[in-house]
Amino acid sequence: MPVFELPVLIGAAVGALVIGGLVAALIAYRAGIAHRKKTAEAQIGSAEAEAERILKDARTQAEAAKKEAIVKAKDEIYHLRNESEKEIKERRADVQRQERRLQQKEESLDHKIENYEKKEEALHERQKEVEARMLDVEALKKSQYELLERLSGFTKEQAKEYLLSSLSEELQHDKAVKLAEYETQLKAEADLRARDVISHAIQRVAADQVAESTVSVVPLPNDEMKGRIIGREGRNIRAIETLTGVDLIIDDTPEAITLSGFDPVRREIARIAMERLISDGRIHPARIEEMVNKARREVENTIKAEGERAILETGLRGMNPEIVKLLGRLRYRTSYGQNVLDHSMEVAFLSGIMASELGIDPEVARRAGLLHDIGKSVDHQVEGSHIEIGVDIARKYKESEAVVHAIQAHHGDVEAKTVVACLVQAADAISAARPGARRENLENYIKRLEKLEELANSFDGVERSFAIQAGREVRIIVRPDKVSDDEMVILARDIAKKIESNMDYPGQIKVNLIRENRAVDYAK
């Protein structure tokens, strides 16, 4: 075989092998598919048989469950029917019982209505009988009135007037007894409350009081200074008296001279000027005028400072500057030896404390207490009482009406219409009545006691009267044959009213009436 044919043969053999492999693979593939198809068909057949079996079992179970459910439903229906029938029977029984009760109530109401109708008829008949009897009573009363008028000799109006007069006399006794009881009760309660408030206020304002005089004493280093103060032909003393308006009293008192004047401000200016002149040693009219002017400026500054101190200590606000100056001038004013500024501040403190105890605005009370004597700061160039001047000053500088009324009523010139005015009255009396606060001329004191006894003796039925306890109490002995126990209450009130209207006095005066009957006999 030629060499060149060998590759061809090899290629043909390889192709045959490849084709054979492909055919074998195709045959194997088809055989596998057929096998798998048979296997699948067998599995499908068994699955369908299993499904048929499961479906058959399910139908069997469903039929059993259906029968069981039907049985249960029939039992439930039977049970519910029995319960409903039982409930219907019970409700029928309840309805029947209610119907029987309603029928019984209806019968009872009918019976009551019948009884009410009978009673109403009986009442109507009785009312007719009462009306008939009333007519008979009126006729009988009229005949009795006529008989009483004939027997007594009085007409109906006269008899009524007689009975009313008799009743009035009986009621006068009861009125006096009740008046005494109420007055005692009110006094006890009022005194207890007032003492509590006043004692609390006094304890919190325990101020010292020193009586001031109308003269000032200036000490001298030696008696030779008296001649230098007098000066040649008295020119120095005349200059001092002319510039200050006070009198210099140079007497035998060793190493002292006295300044006398009614105006404390002028007297203070003269005192300061004299002390500086004595300390300086140069005493002549020009130097005197210079020192007096300096002393006057110093006193004016002191007046302003004292007014501001009073405002600050009392805790007041919004005070007019002119009122502050007037308050400072009160430092150099006295009333029965009591410094008026200290007195005004004390009245302000007492009024404020008592107002706080009573639940009233304390600032208004303090303001009224501080300004109640503001009229005393003005000298004699302004006419009128210190109350009138104080009211004008307060209104001029726009003080409230409560303050103005308290100033106007603090001495009882007008009736106190506010609680603040009453508190200022009480505080003023407390401050003035402190032991040692004021001094009173012995002659005026004796005259006041005599007038007190004279007023008490002026009443009918008073036998004797005695002013005791420094004029704080008047003890009155009445005649028992002219004044009864009931009339004593009214007489005591009348005497107290007359004392209030005819006398000026600090504090209060107790009117004590004594009525005594004595029976004396002897055993023999």
Stockholm file with secondary structure:
# STOCKHOLM 1.0

chainA/1-524         MPVFELPVLIGAAVGALVIGGLVAALIAYRAGIAHRKKTAEAQIGSAEAEAERILKDARTQAEAAKKEAIVKAKDEIYHLRNESEKEIKERRADVQRQERRLQQKEESLDHKIENYEKKEEALHERQKEVEARMLDVEALKKSQYELLERLSGFTKEQAKEYLLSSLSEELQHDKAVKLAEYETQLKAEADLRARDVISHAIQRVAADQVAESTVSVVPLPNDEMKGRIIGREGRNIRAIETLTGVDLIIDDTPEAITLSGFDPVRREIARIAMERLISDGRIHPARIEEMVNKARREVENTIKAEGERAILETGLRGMNPEIVKLLGRLRYRTSYGQNVLDHSMEVAFLSGIMASELGIDPEVARRAGLLHDIGKSVDHQVEGSHIEIGVDIARKYKESEAVVHAIQAHHGDVEAKTVVACLVQAADAISAARPGARRENLENYIKRLEKLEELANSFDGVERSFAIQAGREVRIIVRPDKVSDDEMVILARDIAKKIESNMDYPGQIKVNLIRENRAVDYAK
#=GR chainA/1-524 SS CCGGGHHHHHHHHHHHHHHHHHHHHHHHHHHHHHHHHHHHHHHHHHHHHHHHHHHHHHHHHHHHHHHHHHHHHHHHHHHHHHHHHHHHHHHHHHHHHHHHHHHHHHHHHHHHHHHHHHHHHHHHHHHHHHHHHHHHHHHHHHHHHHHHHHHHCCCHHHHHHHHHHHHHHHHHHHHHHHHHHHHHHHHHHHHHHHHHHHHHHHHHCCCCCCCCCSEEEEECSSTHHHHHHHCGGGHHHHHHHHHHCCEEECCSCTTEEEEECSCHHHHHHHHHHHHHHHHHCCCSHHHHHHHHHHHHHHHHHHHHHHHHHHHHHHTCCSCCHHHHHHHHHGGGCEETTEEHHHHHHHHHHHHHHHHHHTTSCHHHHHHHHHHTTGGGGSCTTSCSCHHHHHHHHHHHTTCCHHHHHHHHHTTSSSCCCSHHHHHHHHHHHHHHHSTTTCCCCHHHHHHHHHHHHHHHHTSTTEEEEEEETTTTEEEEEECTTTCCHHHHHHHHHHHHHHHHHHCCCSSCCEEEEECCCCCCCCCC
#=GC SS_cons         CCGGGHHHHHHHHHHHHHHHHHHHHHHHHHHHHHHHHHHHHHHHHHHHHHHHHHHHHHHHHHHHHHHHHHHHHHHHHHHHHHHHHHHHHHHHHHHHHHHHHHHHHHHHHHHHHHHHHHHHHHHHHHHHHHHHHHHHHHHHHHHHHHHHHHHHCCCHHHHHHHHHHHHHHHHHHHHHHHHHHHHHHHHHHHHHHHHHHHHHHHHHCCCCCCCCCSEEEEECSSTHHHHHHHCGGGHHHHHHHHHHCCEEECCSCTTEEEEECSCHHHHHHHHHHHHHHHHHCCCSHHHHHHHHHHHHHHHHHHHHHHHHHHHHHHTCCSCCHHHHHHHHHGGGCEETTEEHHHHHHHHHHHHHHHHHHTTSCHHHHHHHHHHTTGGGGSCTTSCSCHHHHHHHHHHHTTCCHHHHHHHHHTTSSSCCCSHHHHHHHHHHHHHHHSTTTCCCCHHHHHHHHHHHHHHHHTSTTEEEEEEETTTTEEEEEECTTTCCHHHHHHHHHHHHHHHHHHCCCSSCCEEEEECCCCCCCCCC
//
